[in-house]
Amino acid sequence: WDYLTKLAPRDGSVSLQKITTQMGVLVLAGPKSRDVLQKLTDTDLSNDSFKWLTGKSINVGYAQAEALRVNFVGELGWELHHPIEMQNYIFDELMKAGAEFDIKPFGIRAMESMRLEKSYRLIPREMSIEYSALESGLHRFVKLDKDCDFVGKQALLAWQEKGFANCFATLEVHGVTDADARGSEGLYRDGHLVGRATSGGFGFRTNRSLALGMVKTEFGAIGTELEIEILGERYRATVIEESPFDAANSCLTA
């Protein structure tokens, strides 16, 4: 709030309001999420009408919501942003509509596991003031070739010119039996510290122990063999392609 207030134009063209306590959000995700939500809304949720990464104002039963076709778990789904006083109603309606599909609530640990399988970055782990956005692999979100300026652009250009010391990596951890990486574990090559895990856990859709991390750029290539220290033990870790689950985003765009 403080940051936005300081940057807001002084000509009155932009106004800011705090609405944190006024709005809630529920995430409906999974292969049957369209079937569930379509039972509650008059809006056409077909792929042609409601594409991935778009948003619409829709009704959910008697409630209104801003529906965004996006989520943090890599499945077909929607975020439903709604007036907080309607949250219990929307939740109950979704659970009733989804009963025939065996709908279940999912928690933060399940979300964490699934976002690792998609190599989704999280603040303040993979995205932090320690690294530039380009070191974190966010090139598609940073357009340096546009004429318009943005806060930090010149510093980022200078950093890019100097060269980045680190890069983002997705890793598969081998040989673990009862413990996965959680974040902040050291990453080693030939006994030397070359990076750190920023997040980690088990991917139940891929049946793999995974970690996300930041490593020295020379060790970020696909196939690079490293070691990770978990609870005092060293395990082999291989740099793999991003998004080990559904790399083509076929679930998201279904």
TORKOL-4160 file (C-alpha; in steps of 0.2 Angstrom, whole numbers, padded with zeros to 4 digits, m for minus):
254
<pt num="1" X="0000" Y="0000" Z="0000"/>
<pt num="2" X="0014" Y="0012" Z="0005"/>
<pt num="3" X="0023" Y="0008" Z="m0011"/>
<pt num="4" X="0008" Y="0010" Z="m0023"/>
<pt num="5" X="0003" Y="0026" Z="m0014"/>
<pt num="6" X="0020" Y="0034" Z="m0016"/>
<pt num="7" X="0020" Y="0029" Z="m0035"/>
<pt num="8" X="0002" Y="0034" Z="m0039"/>
<pt num="9" X="0000" Y="0049" Z="m0051"/>
<pt num="10" X="m0003" Y="0066" Z="m0042"/>
<pt num="11" X="m0016" Y="0072" Z="m0055"/>
<pt num="12" X="m0031" Y="0062" Z="m0048"/>
<pt num="13" X="m0031" Y="0050" Z="m0062"/>
<pt num="14" X="m0029" Y="0035" Z="m0051"/>
<pt num="15" X="m0037" Y="0032" Z="m0034"/>
<pt num="16" X="m0032" Y="0018" Z="m0022"/>
<pt num="17" X="m0044" Y="0009" Z="m0010"/>
<pt num="18" X="m0040" Y="m0005" Z="0003"/>
<pt num="19" X="m0052" Y="m0019" Z="m0001"/>
<pt num="20" X="m0043" Y="m0033" Z="0008"/>
<pt num="21" X="m0056" Y="m0036" Z="0021"/>
<pt num="22" X="m0070" Y="m0034" Z="0008"/>
<pt num="23" X="m0065" Y="m0048" Z="m0004"/>
<pt num="24" X="m0062" Y="m0067" Z="m0003"/>
<pt num="25" X="m0056" Y="m0080" Z="m0016"/>
<pt num="26" X="m0060" Y="m0098" Z="m0018"/>
<pt num="27" X="m0050" Y="m0109" Z="m0031"/>
<pt num="28" X="m0059" Y="m0122" Z="m0040"/>
<pt num="29" X="m0047" Y="m0134" Z="m0049"/>
<pt num="30" X="m0046" Y="m0151" Z="m0057"/>
<pt num="31" X="m0052" Y="m0160" Z="m0073"/>
<pt num="32" X="m0070" Y="m0159" Z="m0068"/>
<pt num="33" X="m0070" Y="m0140" Z="m0062"/>
<pt num="34" X="m0079" Y="m0134" Z="m0078"/>
<pt num="35" X="m0093" Y="m0147" Z="m0075"/>
<pt num="36" X="m0095" Y="m0141" Z="m0057"/>
<pt num="37" X="m0095" Y="m0123" Z="m0060"/>
<pt num="38" X="m0106" Y="m0124" Z="m0076"/>
<pt num="39" X="m0120" Y="m0131" Z="m0065"/>
<pt num="40" X="m0120" Y="m0114" Z="m0055"/>
<pt num="41" X="m0117" Y="m0101" Z="m0068"/>
<pt num="42" X="m0126" Y="m0094" Z="m0084"/>
<pt num="43" X="m0109" Y="m0090" Z="m0092"/>
<pt num="44" X="m0103" Y="m0101" Z="m0105"/>
<pt num="45" X="m0087" Y="m0109" Z="m0098"/>
<pt num="46" X="m0082" Y="m0118" Z="m0114"/>
<pt num="47" X="m0064" Y="m0116" Z="m0120"/>
<pt num="48" X="m0070" Y="m0106" Z="m0135"/>
<pt num="49" X="m0080" Y="m0094" Z="m0124"/>
<pt num="50" X="m0069" Y="m0093" Z="m0109"/>
<pt num="51" X="m0050" Y="m0096" Z="m0113"/>
<pt num="52" X="m0036" Y="m0099" Z="m0102"/>
<pt num="53" X="m0029" Y="m0083" Z="m0094"/>
<pt num="54" X="m0044" Y="m0073" Z="m0096"/>
<pt num="55" X="m0057" Y="m0066" Z="m0084"/>
<pt num="56" X="m0076" Y="m0063" Z="m0083"/>
<pt num="57" X="m0089" Y="m0057" Z="m0071"/>
<pt num="58" X="m0100" Y="m0072" Z="m0068"/>
<pt num="59" X="m0114" Y="m0077" Z="m0056"/>
<pt num="60" X="m0111" Y="m0092" Z="m0045"/>
<pt num="61" X="m0129" Y="m0096" Z="m0040"/>
<pt num="62" X="m0136" Y="m0081" Z="m0033"/>
<pt num="63" X="m0119" Y="m0073" Z="m0029"/>
<pt num="64" X="m0107" Y="m0063" Z="m0041"/>
<pt num="65" X="m0089" Y="m0066" Z="m0043"/>
<pt num="66" X="m0074" Y="m0061" Z="m0054"/>
<pt num="67" X="m0069" Y="m0077" Z="m0062"/>
<pt num="68" X="m0051" Y="m0079" Z="m0068"/>
<pt num="69" X="m0046" Y="m0094" Z="m0078"/>
<pt num="70" X="m0030" Y="m0097" Z="m0069"/>
<pt num="71" X="m0023" Y="m0106" Z="m0054"/>
<pt num="72" X="m0007" Y="m0111" Z="m0045"/>
<pt num="73" X="m0008" Y="m0130" Z="m0047"/>
<pt num="74" X="m0007" Y="m0133" Z="m0065"/>
<pt num="75" X="m0025" Y="m0140" Z="m0068"/>
<pt num="76" X="m0041" Y="m0134" Z="m0077"/>
<pt num="77" X="m0048" Y="m0121" Z="m0065"/>
<pt num="78" X="m0054" Y="m0104" Z="m0060"/>
<pt num="79" X="m0051" Y="m0092" Z="m0046"/>
<pt num="80" X="m0067" Y="m0085" Z="m0040"/>
<pt num="81" X="m0065" Y="m0067" Z="m0032"/>
<pt num="82" X="m0081" Y="m0063" Z="m0022"/>
<pt num="83" X="m0088" Y="m0051" Z="m0009"/>
<pt num="84" X="m0082" Y="m0059" Z="0008"/>
<pt num="85" X="m0100" Y="m0060" Z="0015"/>
<pt num="86" X="m0104" Y="m0073" Z="0001"/>
<pt num="87" X="m0089" Y="m0084" Z="0004"/>
<pt num="88" X="m0099" Y="m0097" Z="0014"/>
<pt num="89" X="m0113" Y="m0098" Z="0002"/>
<pt num="90" X="m0102" Y="m0100" Z="m0013"/>
<pt num="91" X="m0092" Y="m0113" Z="m0005"/>
<pt num="92" X="m0107" Y="m0123" Z="0000"/>
<pt num="93" X="m0114" Y="m0122" Z="m0017"/>
<pt num="94" X="m0098" Y="m0128" Z="m0025"/>
<pt num="95" X="m0097" Y="m0143" Z="m0013"/>
<pt num="96" X="m0115" Y="m0147" Z="m0017"/>
<pt num="97" X="m0112" Y="m0146" Z="m0036"/>
<pt num="98" X="m0096" Y="m0156" Z="m0035"/>
<pt num="99" X="m0103" Y="m0170" Z="m0024"/>
<pt num="100" X="m0106" Y="m0181" Z="m0039"/>
<pt num="101" X="m0088" Y="m0179" Z="m0045"/>
<pt num="102" X="m0082" Y="m0183" Z="m0027"/>
<pt num="103" X="m0076" Y="m0165" Z="m0024"/>
<pt num="104" X="m0064" Y="m0162" Z="m0010"/>
<pt num="105" X="m0056" Y="m0147" Z="m0002"/>
<pt num="106" X="m0037" Y="m0146" Z="m0004"/>
<pt num="107" X="m0025" Y="m0137" Z="0007"/>
<pt num="108" X="m0009" Y="m0127" Z="0006"/>
<pt num="109" X="0002" Y="m0143" Z="0006"/>
<pt num="110" X="m0007" Y="m0150" Z="m0009"/>
<pt num="111" X="m0005" Y="m0134" Z="m0018"/>
<pt num="112" X="0013" Y="m0133" Z="m0014"/>
<pt num="113" X="0016" Y="m0150" Z="m0021"/>
<pt num="114" X="0007" Y="m0147" Z="m0037"/>
<pt num="115" X="0015" Y="m0130" Z="m0040"/>
<pt num="116" X="0032" Y="m0138" Z="m0038"/>
<pt num="117" X="0028" Y="m0150" Z="m0052"/>
<pt num="118" X="0024" Y="m0134" Z="m0063"/>
<pt num="119" X="0040" Y="m0125" Z="m0058"/>
<pt num="120" X="0029" Y="m0110" Z="m0052"/>
<pt num="121" X="0039" Y="m0097" Z="m0043"/>
<pt num="122" X="0034" Y="m0091" Z="m0026"/>
<pt num="123" X="0037" Y="m0075" Z="m0017"/>
<pt num="124" X="0049" Y="m0074" Z="m0007"/>
<pt num="125" X="0057" Y="m0090" Z="m0012"/>
<pt num="126" X="0061" Y="m0091" Z="m0030"/>
<pt num="127" X="0057" Y="m0072" Z="m0032"/>
<pt num="128" X="0066" Y="m0061" Z="m0020"/>
<pt num="129" X="0076" Y="m0045" Z="m0019"/>
<pt num="130" X="0091" Y="m0057" Z="m0018"/>
<pt num="131" X="0089" Y="m0061" Z="m0037"/>
<pt num="132" X="0084" Y="m0051" Z="m0052"/>
<pt num="133" X="0068" Y="m0056" Z="m0061"/>
<pt num="134" X="0079" Y="m0063" Z="m0076"/>
<pt num="135" X="0089" Y="m0074" Z="m0064"/>
<pt num="136" X="0073" Y="m0081" Z="m0058"/>
<pt num="137" X="0068" Y="m0086" Z="m0076"/>
<pt num="138" X="0054" Y="m0073" Z="m0078"/>
<pt num="139" X="0060" Y="m0067" Z="m0095"/>
<pt num="140" X="0043" Y="m0068" Z="m0103"/>
<pt num="141" X="0036" Y="m0056" Z="m0090"/>
<pt num="142" X="0050" Y="m0043" Z="m0092"/>
<pt num="143" X="0050" Y="m0033" Z="m0109"/>
<pt num="144" X="0066" Y="m0023" Z="m0110"/>
<pt num="145" X="0064" Y="m0019" Z="m0128"/>
<pt num="146" X="0048" Y="m0008" Z="m0126"/>
<pt num="147" X="0050" Y="0011" Z="m0127"/>
<pt num="148" X="0041" Y="0013" Z="m0110"/>
<pt num="149" X="0051" Y="0014" Z="m0094"/>
<pt num="150" X="0047" Y="0005" Z="m0078"/>
<pt num="151" X="0054" Y="0006" Z="m0060"/>
<pt num="152" X="0071" Y="m0002" Z="m0060"/>
<pt num="153" X="0073" Y="m0004" Z="m0079"/>
<pt num="154" X="0090" Y="0004" Z="m0080"/>
<pt num="155" X="0097" Y="m0005" Z="m0065"/>
<pt num="156" X="0091" Y="m0021" Z="m0073"/>
<pt num="157" X="0099" Y="m0017" Z="m0089"/>
<pt num="158" X="0116" Y="m0013" Z="m0080"/>
<pt num="159" X="0114" Y="m0029" Z="m0071"/>
<pt num="160" X="0111" Y="m0039" Z="m0087"/>
<pt num="161" X="0126" Y="m0031" Z="m0095"/>
<pt num="162" X="0137" Y="m0036" Z="m0081"/>
<pt num="163" X="0131" Y="m0053" Z="m0081"/>
<pt num="164" X="0120" Y="m0063" Z="m0069"/>
<pt num="165" X="0128" Y="m0074" Z="m0056"/>
<pt num="166" X="0113" Y="m0086" Z="m0054"/>
<pt num="167" X="0099" Y="m0094" Z="m0063"/>
<pt num="168" X="0083" Y="m0104" Z="m0059"/>
<pt num="169" X="0083" Y="m0123" Z="m0059"/>
<pt num="170" X="0071" Y="m0137" Z="m0057"/>
<pt num="171" X="0079" Y="m0152" Z="m0050"/>
<pt num="172" X="0074" Y="m0170" Z="m0047"/>
<pt num="173" X="0081" Y="m0177" Z="m0031"/>
<pt num="174" X="0086" Y="m0196" Z="m0031"/>
<pt num="175" X="0087" Y="m0209" Z="m0017"/>
<pt num="176" X="0077" Y="m0200" Z="m0004"/>
<pt num="177" X="0065" Y="m0212" Z="0006"/>
<pt num="178" X="0058" Y="m0202" Z="0021"/>
<pt num="179" X="0062" Y="m0184" Z="0018"/>
<pt num="180" X="0061" Y="m0172" Z="0004"/>
<pt num="181" X="0069" Y="m0155" Z="0002"/>
<pt num="182" X="0059" Y="m0140" Z="0010"/>
<pt num="183" X="0069" Y="m0125" Z="0004"/>
<pt num="184" X="0086" Y="m0117" Z="0010"/>
<pt num="185" X="0096" Y="m0134" Z="0007"/>
<pt num="186" X="0113" Y="m0132" Z="0000"/>
<pt num="187" X="0117" Y="m0137" Z="m0018"/>
<pt num="188" X="0134" Y="m0144" Z="m0021"/>
<pt num="189" X="0145" Y="m0149" Z="m0036"/>
<pt num="190" X="0161" Y="m0158" Z="m0032"/>
<pt num="191" X="0160" Y="m0154" Z="m0014"/>
<pt num="192" X="0158" Y="m0135" Z="m0017"/>
<pt num="193" X="0142" Y="m0125" Z="m0013"/>
<pt num="194" X="0135" Y="m0119" Z="m0030"/>
<pt num="195" X="0117" Y="m0114" Z="m0025"/>
<pt num="196" X="0103" Y="m0117" Z="m0014"/>
<pt num="197" X="0086" Y="m0125" Z="m0015"/>
<pt num="198" X="0072" Y="m0112" Z="m0013"/>
<pt num="199" X="0057" Y="m0124" Z="m0012"/>
<pt num="200" X="0055" Y="m0143" Z="m0012"/>
<pt num="201" X="0043" Y="m0158" Z="m0009"/>
<pt num="202" X="0036" Y="m0173" Z="m0017"/>
<pt num="203" X="0026" Y="m0172" Z="m0033"/>
<pt num="204" X="0012" Y="m0185" Z="m0031"/>
<pt num="205" X="0007" Y="m0183" Z="m0050"/>
<pt num="206" X="0024" Y="m0186" Z="m0056"/>
<pt num="207" X="0030" Y="m0198" Z="m0042"/>
<pt num="208" X="0046" Y="m0188" Z="m0040"/>
<pt num="209" X="0055" Y="m0179" Z="m0026"/>
<pt num="210" X="0057" Y="m0161" Z="m0033"/>
<pt num="211" X="0066" Y="m0145" Z="m0028"/>
<pt num="212" X="0067" Y="m0128" Z="m0036"/>
<pt num="213" X="0083" Y="m0118" Z="m0033"/>
<pt num="214" X="0095" Y="m0105" Z="m0038"/>
<pt num="215" X="0112" Y="m0110" Z="m0044"/>
<pt num="216" X="0127" Y="m0103" Z="m0051"/>
<pt num="217" X="0124" Y="m0100" Z="m0070"/>
<pt num="218" X="0137" Y="m0113" Z="m0076"/>
<pt num="219" X="0127" Y="m0126" Z="m0066"/>
<pt num="220" X="0110" Y="m0123" Z="m0073"/>
<pt num="221" X="0110" Y="m0133" Z="m0089"/>
<pt num="222" X="0098" Y="m0147" Z="m0091"/>
<pt num="223" X="0106" Y="m0164" Z="m0086"/>
<pt num="224" X="0118" Y="m0156" Z="m0074"/>
<pt num="225" X="0122" Y="m0167" Z="m0059"/>
<pt num="226" X="0123" Y="m0159" Z="m0042"/>
<pt num="227" X="0121" Y="m0164" Z="m0024"/>
<pt num="228" X="0108" Y="m0158" Z="m0011"/>
<pt num="229" X="0110" Y="m0159" Z="0008"/>
<pt num="230" X="0094" Y="m0164" Z="0017"/>
<pt num="231" X="0094" Y="m0167" Z="0036"/>
<pt num="232" X="0113" Y="m0169" Z="0035"/>
<pt num="233" X="0114" Y="m0182" Z="0021"/>
<pt num="234" X="0119" Y="m0178" Z="0003"/>
<pt num="235" X="0108" Y="m0184" Z="m0011"/>
<pt num="236" X="0110" Y="m0184" Z="m0030"/>
<pt num="237" X="0100" Y="m0170" Z="m0039"/>
<pt num="238" X="0098" Y="m0168" Z="m0057"/>
<pt num="239" X="0093" Y="m0152" Z="m0066"/>
<pt num="240" X="0078" Y="m0156" Z="m0077"/>
<pt num="241" X="0066" Y="m0147" Z="m0089"/>
<pt num="242" X="0054" Y="m0135" Z="m0081"/>
<pt num="243" X="0036" Y="m0141" Z="m0077"/>
<pt num="244" X="0039" Y="m0159" Z="m0075"/>
<pt num="245" X="0020" Y="m0161" Z="m0075"/>
<pt num="246" X="0011" Y="m0157" Z="m0091"/>
<pt num="247" X="0024" Y="m0146" Z="m0099"/>
<pt num="248" X="0013" Y="m0142" Z="m0114"/>
<pt num="249" X="m0001" Y="m0135" Z="m0102"/>
<pt num="250" X="m0014" Y="m0147" Z="m0110"/>
<pt num="251" X="m0023" Y="m0148" Z="m0093"/>
<pt num="252" X="m0023" Y="m0129" Z="m0091"/>
<pt num="253" X="m0030" Y="m0126" Z="m0108"/>
<pt num="254" X="m0042" Y="m0141" Z="m0109"/>
